[in-house]
Amino acid sequence: MRERIDQLLQNLDKTIVGKQRAIRLVLVALFSGGHALLEDVPGVGKTLLAKSLARCIDGKFQRLQCTPDLLPTDITGTNIWNPSSGEFQFMAGPVFANVLLADEINRATPRTQSALLEVMEEQQVTIDGISRPVQEPFFVIATQNPVEYQGTFPLPEAQMDRFTLSFSLGYPSHTEELEMLQRLQHMIAPEALTPCITPEEVQVLQRQCTQVRIETSLQQYLLELVRLTRTHEQVTLGVSPRGSVAFYRAVQALAFLEDRDYALPDDIKFLAPYVLAHRLIPSGGHQGGQIVADLLSTIAVPR
């Protein structure tokens, strides 16, 4: 399985220039069984990353362009009357995929956004009283523009809480952008990548990640970070118990990616801003990222 992960990283490097941090974070979200929210400006490679990942794991990829007129059934699917058979026939929506890219998710209305709540938590959708499981593994990569808010609908707390990690790719450095231009002559499209791991092997990796040991002192450290967000004077709403579980699983996945069967304090410190900040509702114009940074600087690290 270590060889599979190395091949996966090499494959993604063929289409994504630089961005090792973003690649590592999106794999942490995948192997921890969660989902990823990319808050970034257009044109920095979010769709390319999602398509490349889906191709590498030989999974089904679906892209959903969120707009205000998008309906919940456009995501989940619906029952359509079939005159030839004389009965309703279920037409599956794009949610029935291994990797779902929900582009500009905050441009969909709250009613449409809510269509993802059940499937992101329970890997199933319920239509007309019938629950249908989606494919496994099921991984959502959602994007939203953190700058342009006209015509958008902010994600509710329940939706934000279902994303294990939230991060941005950011603009490439001068060297990375130059390399990107030089690659244009021999660019490899995501469709041309050779799958290096199967969806079934991804599920095996997800199960193996849960075996990573986190010592009691580190569990206490992680929990202290979470619980202090609930009583912090600059926070209106802190991190939920679901966030604690997501944090724990993400730390296990990161340690596993680093080829360790045990977690380190640095794993918690590295992931804390990406797991906790988007779950906070700060008060008085404060920023979630700064609040998490303050907590990391004040809480003693276990030794």
DRENDO-1510 file (C-alpha; in Angstrom, 1 decimal, always signed):
<recs>
REC; n; res; u; v; w
REC; 1; MET; +0.0; +0.0; +0.0 .
REC; 2; ARG; +3.0; +2.3; +0.6 .
REC; 3; GLU; +3.9; +1.8; -3.1 .
REC; 4; ARG; +0.4; +2.7; -4.1 .
REC; 5; ILE; +0.5; +6.0; -2.2 .
REC; 6; ASP; +3.9; +6.8; -3.7 .
REC; 7; GLN; +2.5; +6.1; -7.2 .
REC; 8; LEU; -0.5; +8.2; -6.5 .
REC; 9; LEU; +1.7; +11.2; -5.4 .
REC; 10; GLN; +3.8; +10.8; -8.5 .
REC; 11; ASN; +0.8; +10.7; -10.8 .
REC; 12; LEU; -0.7; +13.9; -9.3 .
REC; 13; ASP; +2.7; +15.6; -9.7 .
REC; 14; LYS; +2.4; +15.0; -13.5 .
REC; 15; THR; -0.6; +17.3; -13.8 .
REC; 16; ILE; -0.3; +19.6; -10.7 .
REC; 17; VAL; +2.7; +21.8; -10.6 .
REC; 18; GLY; +4.0; +22.3; -7.1 .
REC; 19; LYS; +1.1; +22.4; -4.6 .
REC; 20; GLN; +2.5; +19.5; -2.5 .
REC; 21; ARG; +0.8; +20.9; +0.6 .
REC; 22; ALA; -2.6; +21.0; -1.2 .
REC; 23; ILE; -2.1; +17.5; -2.6 .
REC; 24; ARG; -1.2; +16.2; +0.9 .
REC; 25; LEU; -4.3; +17.9; +2.4 .
REC; 26; VAL; -6.7; +16.6; -0.1 .
REC; 27; LEU; -5.3; +13.0; +0.4 .
REC; 28; VAL; -5.7; +13.5; +4.1 .
REC; 29; ALA; -9.4; +14.4; +3.6 .
REC; 30; LEU; -9.9; +11.4; +1.3 .
REC; 31; PHE; -8.1; +8.8; +3.5 .
REC; 32; SER; -9.8; +10.0; +6.6 .
REC; 33; GLY; -13.2; +9.4; +5.0 .
REC; 34; GLY; -14.1; +13.1; +4.9 .
REC; 35; HIS; -14.5; +15.9; +2.3 .
REC; 36; ALA; -12.6; +19.0; +1.3 .
REC; 37; LEU; -13.6; +22.6; +0.8 .
REC; 38; LEU; -11.3; +24.7; -1.4 .
REC; 39; GLU; -11.7; +28.4; -0.8 .
REC; 40; ASP; -9.8; +30.0; -3.6 .
REC; 41; VAL; -10.0; +32.3; -6.6 .
REC; 42; PRO; -10.8; +30.9; -10.1 .
REC; 43; GLY; -8.1; +29.4; -12.3 .
REC; 44; VAL; -5.7; +28.0; -9.7 .
REC; 45; GLY; -6.3; +24.3; -10.5 .
REC; 46; LYS; -9.1; +23.2; -8.3 .
REC; 47; THR; -10.9; +21.3; -11.0 .
REC; 48; LEU; -7.7; +19.9; -12.4 .
REC; 49; LEU; -6.8; +18.5; -8.9 .
REC; 50; ALA; -10.3; +16.9; -8.5 .
REC; 51; LYS; -10.2; +15.3; -12.0 .
REC; 52; SER; -6.6; +14.1; -11.6 .
REC; 53; LEU; -7.4; +12.5; -8.3 .
REC; 54; ALA; -10.5; +10.7; -9.6 .
REC; 55; ARG; -8.5; +9.4; -12.6 .
REC; 56; CYS; -5.7; +8.2; -10.3 .
REC; 57; ILE; -8.0; +6.1; -8.1 .
REC; 58; ASP; -9.9; +4.9; -11.2 .
REC; 59; GLY; -13.1; +6.3; -9.8 .
REC; 60; LYS; -16.1; +7.9; -11.4 .
REC; 61; PHE; -15.9; +11.7; -11.5 .
REC; 62; GLN; -18.8; +14.1; -11.7 .
REC; 63; ARG; -18.7; +17.9; -11.8 .
REC; 64; LEU; -21.5; +20.0; -10.5 .
REC; 65; GLN; -21.6; +23.7; -11.5 .
REC; 66; CYS; -23.7; +25.3; -8.7 .
REC; 67; THR; -25.9; +28.2; -9.8 .
REC; 68; PRO; -29.0; +29.8; -8.1 .
REC; 69; ASP; -31.4; +27.9; -10.4 .
REC; 70; LEU; -29.9; +24.5; -9.5 .
REC; 71; LEU; -32.5; +22.2; -7.9 .
REC; 72; PRO; -31.9; +19.5; -5.2 .
REC; 73; THR; -33.0; +16.9; -7.7 .
REC; 74; ASP; -30.3; +18.1; -10.1 .
REC; 75; ILE; -27.8; +16.7; -7.5 .
REC; 76; THR; -29.5; +13.6; -6.1 .
REC; 77; GLY; -31.5; +12.5; -9.1 .
REC; 78; THR; -35.3; +12.0; -9.4 .
REC; 79; ASN; -38.0; +9.5; -10.5 .
REC; 80; ILE; -39.2; +9.9; -14.0 .
REC; 81; TRP; -42.3; +8.3; -15.5 .
REC; 82; ASN; -41.4; +5.7; -18.2 .
REC; 83; PRO; -44.4; +5.3; -20.6 .
REC; 84; SER; -43.0; +2.1; -22.1 .
REC; 85; SER; -42.8; +0.2; -18.8 .
REC; 86; GLY; -45.7; +2.0; -17.1 .
REC; 87; GLU; -43.8; +2.8; -14.0 .
REC; 88; PHE; -41.4; +5.4; -12.5 .
REC; 89; GLN; -37.7; +5.0; -13.3 .
REC; 90; PHE; -35.0; +6.4; -11.1 .
REC; 91; MET; -32.5; +8.7; -12.9 .
REC; 92; ALA; -29.4; +9.0; -10.8 .
REC; 93; GLY; -27.9; +12.4; -10.3 .
REC; 94; PRO; -24.2; +13.4; -10.3 .
REC; 95; VAL; -23.9; +12.6; -6.6 .
REC; 96; PHE; -23.6; +8.9; -7.6 .
REC; 97; ALA; -19.9; +9.1; -8.1 .
REC; 98; ASN; -16.6; +8.4; -6.3 .
REC; 99; VAL; -15.4; +12.0; -6.6 .
REC; 100; LEU; -17.9; +14.8; -6.8 .
REC; 101; LEU; -16.7; +18.4; -7.6 .
REC; 102; ALA; -19.3; +20.9; -6.4 .
REC; 103; ASP; -17.9; +24.1; -8.1 .
REC; 104; GLU; -18.9; +27.4; -6.5 .
REC; 105; ILE; -21.1; +25.6; -4.0 .
REC; 106; ASN; -22.1; +28.9; -2.4 .
REC; 107; ARG; -23.9; +30.0; -5.6 .
REC; 108; ALA; -26.5; +27.4; -5.0 .
REC; 109; THR; -29.5; +28.3; -2.8 .
REC; 110; PRO; -29.7; +26.9; +0.7 .
REC; 111; ARG; -32.4; +24.5; -0.4 .
REC; 112; THR; -30.1; +23.0; -3.0 .
REC; 113; GLN; -27.1; +23.0; -0.6 .
REC; 114; SER; -29.1; +20.9; +1.8 .
REC; 115; ALA; -29.3; +18.2; -0.8 .
REC; 116; LEU; -25.7; +17.3; +0.1 .
REC; 117; LEU; -26.2; +17.1; +3.9 .
REC; 118; GLU; -27.4; +13.5; +4.0 .
REC; 119; VAL; -25.0; +12.1; +1.5 .
REC; 120; MET; -21.9; +13.7; +2.9 .
REC; 121; GLU; -22.6; +12.3; +6.3 .
REC; 122; GLU; -24.3; +8.9; +5.6 .
REC; 123; GLN; -23.2; +8.1; +2.0 .
REC; 124; GLN; -26.8; +7.7; +0.8 .
REC; 125; VAL; -29.6; +9.8; -0.6 .
REC; 126; THR; -33.3; +9.4; +0.2 .
REC; 127; ILE; -35.8; +10.1; -2.6 .
REC; 128; ASP; -39.5; +9.5; -2.3 .
REC; 129; GLY; -38.9; +7.5; +0.9 .
REC; 130; ILE; -36.3; +5.2; -0.6 .
REC; 131; SER; -32.7; +5.4; +0.5 .
REC; 132; ARG; -30.0; +4.7; -2.1 .
REC; 133; PRO; -26.4; +4.3; -1.2 .
REC; 134; VAL; -23.8; +6.1; -3.3 .
REC; 135; GLN; -20.6; +4.6; -4.6 .
REC; 136; GLU; -17.7; +4.0; -2.2 .
REC; 137; PRO; -15.4; +5.7; -1.6 .
REC; 138; PHE; -17.5; +8.9; -1.8 .
REC; 139; PHE; -15.5; +12.1; -1.7 .
REC; 140; VAL; -16.8; +15.7; -2.2 .
REC; 141; ILE; -14.5; +18.5; -3.2 .
REC; 142; ALA; -16.4; +21.8; -3.1 .
REC; 143; THR; -15.1; +25.2; -4.1 .
REC; 144; GLN; -16.1; +28.7; -3.3 .
REC; 145; ASN; -14.6; +32.1; -4.2 .
REC; 146; PRO; -13.6; +33.9; -0.9 .
REC; 147; VAL; -13.4; +37.3; -2.7 .
REC; 148; GLU; -16.5; +37.7; -4.8 .
REC; 149; TYR; -19.8; +37.4; -2.8 .
REC; 150; GLN; -22.3; +38.9; -5.1 .
REC; 151; GLY; -25.1; +36.5; -5.8 .
REC; 152; THR; -23.9; +33.9; -3.3 .
REC; 153; PHE; -25.5; +32.1; -0.3 .
REC; 154; PRO; -23.1; +31.5; +2.6 .
REC; 155; LEU; -22.9; +27.9; +3.6 .
REC; 156; PRO; -24.8; +27.1; +6.9 .
REC; 157; GLU; -22.9; +25.8; +9.9 .
REC; 158; ALA; -24.2; +22.3; +9.4 .
REC; 159; GLN; -22.8; +22.2; +5.8 .
REC; 160; MET; -19.4; +23.6; +6.8 .
REC; 161; ASP; -19.2; +21.1; +9.6 .
REC; 162; ARG; -19.3; +18.2; +7.1 .
REC; 163; PHE; -16.1; +19.3; +5.4 .
REC; 164; THR; -13.1; +17.7; +7.2 .
REC; 165; LEU; -10.6; +20.3; +5.8 .
REC; 166; SER; -10.9; +23.7; +4.3 .
REC; 167; PHE; -7.8; +25.2; +2.5 .
REC; 168; SER; -6.7; +27.1; -0.5 .
REC; 169; LEU; -4.3; +26.2; -3.3 .
REC; 170; GLY; -3.1; +29.8; -3.7 .
REC; 171; TYR; -1.3; +31.3; -6.6 .
REC; 172; PRO; +1.8; +29.5; -7.8 .
REC; 173; SER; +5.3; +30.9; -7.2 .
REC; 174; HIS; +7.2; +32.4; -10.1 .
REC; 175; THR; +9.2; +29.2; -10.6 .
REC; 176; GLU; +6.1; +27.0; -10.4 .
REC; 177; GLU; +4.2; +29.2; -12.9 .
REC; 178; LEU; +7.2; +29.1; -15.3 .
REC; 179; GLU; +7.3; +25.4; -15.1 .
REC; 180; MET; +3.6; +25.2; -15.8 .
REC; 181; LEU; +4.1; +27.3; -19.0 .
REC; 182; GLN; +7.0; +25.1; -20.0 .
REC; 183; ARG; +4.9; +22.0; -19.6 .
REC; 184; LEU; +2.3; +23.2; -22.0 .
REC; 185; GLN; +4.1; +21.6; -24.9 .
REC; 186; HIS; +4.0; +18.2; -23.3 .
REC; 187; MET; +1.0; +18.7; -21.0 .
REC; 188; ILE; -0.6; +15.5; -19.6 .
REC; 189; ALA; -4.3; +15.7; -19.3 .
REC; 190; PRO; -6.0; +14.1; -16.3 .
REC; 191; GLU; -7.7; +11.6; -18.7 .
REC; 192; ALA; -4.3; +10.4; -19.9 .
REC; 193; LEU; -3.1; +9.5; -16.4 .
REC; 194; THR; -2.8; +5.8; -15.7 .
REC; 195; PRO; -4.8; +4.7; -12.7 .
REC; 196; CYS; -2.5; +3.6; -9.9 .
REC; 197; ILE; -5.0; +2.6; -7.2 .
REC; 198; THR; -8.5; +1.2; -7.2 .
REC; 199; PRO; -11.5; +2.5; -5.2 .
REC; 200; GLU; -11.4; -0.8; -3.3 .
REC; 201; GLU; -7.8; -0.1; -2.3 .
REC; 202; VAL; -8.7; +3.4; -1.2 .
REC; 203; GLN; -11.3; +1.8; +1.2 .
REC; 204; VAL; -8.5; -0.5; +2.5 .
REC; 205; LEU; -6.3; +2.5; +3.1 .
REC; 206; GLN; -9.1; +4.3; +4.9 .
REC; 207; ARG; -9.5; +1.3; +7.3 .
REC; 208; GLN; -5.7; +1.2; +7.8 .
REC; 209; CYS; -5.6; +4.9; +8.7 .
REC; 210; THR; -7.9; +4.2; +11.6 .
REC; 211; GLN; -5.3; +1.9; +13.1 .
REC; 212; VAL; -2.8; +4.7; +13.6 .
REC; 213; ARG; -2.1; +5.2; +17.3 .
REC; 214; ILE; -2.7; +8.5; +19.0 .
REC; 215; GLU; -1.3; +8.6; +22.6 .
REC; 216; THR; -3.6; +9.7; +25.4 .
REC; 217; SER; -1.6; +12.9; +25.9 .
REC; 218; LEU; -2.1; +13.8; +22.3 .
REC; 219; GLN; -5.8; +13.1; +22.5 .
REC; 220; GLN; -6.0; +15.4; +25.4 .
REC; 221; TYR; -4.1; +18.1; +23.5 .
REC; 222; LEU; -6.4; +17.7; +20.5 .
REC; 223; LEU; -9.5; +17.8; +22.7 .
REC; 224; GLU; -8.2; +20.9; +24.6 .
REC; 225; LEU; -7.9; +22.8; +21.3 .
REC; 226; VAL; -11.4; +21.9; +20.3 .
REC; 227; ARG; -13.1; +22.6; +23.7 .
REC; 228; LEU; -11.4; +26.0; +24.1 .
REC; 229; THR; -13.1; +27.2; +20.9 .
REC; 230; ARG; -16.4; +26.7; +22.6 .
REC; 231; THR; -15.6; +29.1; +25.5 .
REC; 232; HIS; -13.4; +31.5; +23.6 .
REC; 233; GLU; -14.5; +35.1; +24.1 .
REC; 234; GLN; -14.0; +35.9; +20.4 .
REC; 235; VAL; -16.1; +32.9; +19.2 .
REC; 236; THR; -19.9; +32.8; +18.9 .
REC; 237; LEU; -20.0; +29.1; +17.9 .
REC; 238; GLY; -17.2; +26.7; +18.6 .
REC; 239; VAL; -16.2; +23.3; +17.1 .
REC; 240; SER; -18.8; +20.5; +17.4 .
REC; 241; PRO; -18.1; +16.9; +18.5 .
REC; 242; ARG; -18.3; +16.0; +14.8 .
REC; 243; GLY; -15.3; +18.3; +14.4 .
REC; 244; SER; -13.4; +16.5; +17.1 .
REC; 245; VAL; -13.9; +13.2; +15.3 .
REC; 246; ALA; -12.9; +14.7; +12.0 .
REC; 247; PHE; -9.8; +16.2; +13.6 .
REC; 248; TYR; -8.9; +12.8; +15.1 .
REC; 249; ARG; -9.3; +11.0; +11.8 .
REC; 250; ALA; -7.4; +13.6; +9.9 .
REC; 251; VAL; -4.4; +13.3; +12.2 .
REC; 252; GLN; -4.4; +9.6; +11.8 .
REC; 253; ALA; -4.5; +10.0; +8.0 .
REC; 254; LEU; -1.7; +12.5; +8.0 .
REC; 255; ALA; +0.5; +10.2; +10.1 .
REC; 256; PHE; -0.3; +7.3; +7.8 .
REC; 257; LEU; +0.7; +9.4; +4.7 .
REC; 258; GLU; +4.0; +10.2; +6.5 .
REC; 259; ASP; +4.6; +6.4; +6.7 .
REC; 260; ARG; +4.1; +6.3; +10.5 .
REC; 261; ASP; +1.7; +4.1; +12.6 .
REC; 262; TYR; +1.7; +6.8; +15.4 .
REC; 263; ALA; +0.8; +10.5; +15.5 .
REC; 264; LEU; +3.0; +13.4; +16.6 .
REC; 265; PRO; +2.2; +16.7; +18.1 .
REC; 266; ASP; +3.3; +18.3; +14.9 .
REC; 267; ASP; +0.5; +16.5; +13.0 .
REC; 268; ILE; -2.1; +18.2; +15.3 .
REC; 269; LYS; -0.4; +21.6; +15.0 .
REC; 270; PHE; -0.2; +21.3; +11.2 .
REC; 271; LEU; -3.8; +20.3; +10.7 .
REC; 272; ALA; -5.5; +22.5; +13.3 .
REC; 273; PRO; -6.0; +25.6; +11.1 .
REC; 274; TYR; -7.4; +23.5; +8.2 .
REC; 275; VAL; -9.8; +21.4; +10.4 .
REC; 276; LEU; -10.9; +24.0; +12.9 .
REC; 277; ALA; -11.0; +27.5; +11.4 .
REC; 278; HIS; -13.9; +27.0; +9.0 .
REC; 279; ARG; -16.0; +25.5; +11.7 .
REC; 280; LEU; -15.8; +28.6; +13.9 .
REC; 281; ILE; -18.2; +31.5; +13.9 .
REC; 282; PRO; -16.0; +34.4; +15.2 .
REC; 283; SER; -17.6; +37.4; +16.8 .
REC; 284; GLY; -16.7; +41.1; +16.4 .
REC; 285; GLY; -15.0; +40.7; +13.0 .
REC; 286; HIS; -12.3; +38.3; +14.2 .
REC; 287; GLN; -10.8; +35.7; +11.9 .
REC; 288; GLY; -11.1; +32.0; +12.6 .
REC; 289; GLY; -7.6; +31.3; +11.4 .
REC; 290; GLN; -6.1; +33.8; +13.8 .
REC; 291; ILE; -8.1; +32.4; +16.7 .
REC; 292; VAL; -6.8; +28.9; +16.0 .
REC; 293; ALA; -3.2; +30.3; +15.8 .
REC; 294; ASP; -3.6; +32.0; +19.1 .
REC; 295; LEU; -4.8; +28.8; +20.7 .
REC; 296; LEU; -1.9; +26.9; +19.3 .
REC; 297; SER; +0.5; +29.4; +20.8 .
REC; 298; THR; -1.0; +29.3; +24.2 .
REC; 299; ILE; -1.7; +25.6; +24.8 .
REC; 300; ALA; +1.3; +23.6; +26.0 .
REC; 301; VAL; +2.4; +20.9; +23.6 .
REC; 302; PRO; +2.7; +17.4; +25.2 .
REC; 303; ARG; +6.1; +15.9; +25.4 .
</recs>
